[in-house]
């Protein structure tokens, strides 16, 4: 798993989700294997929330995972 690429994808997703851009759905579909590999269960939750167009909840998931990851570093 490419941690640098994962960080870049998450940053892009965050920007898209914050403005409600539906391009987040396409990016999530394209990067699904990376998100699942890099985030585990949180990746599944993130992908489901994006697929449901629940961008606010997806952002909450993304931010929580970032905080969790920061505590583990």
Secondary structure, DSSP 8 states (H G I E B T S, - for coil): --HHHHHHHHHHHHHHHHTT-THHHHHHHHTHHHHHHHHTHHHHHHHHHHHTT-HHHHHHHHHHHHHHHHHH-
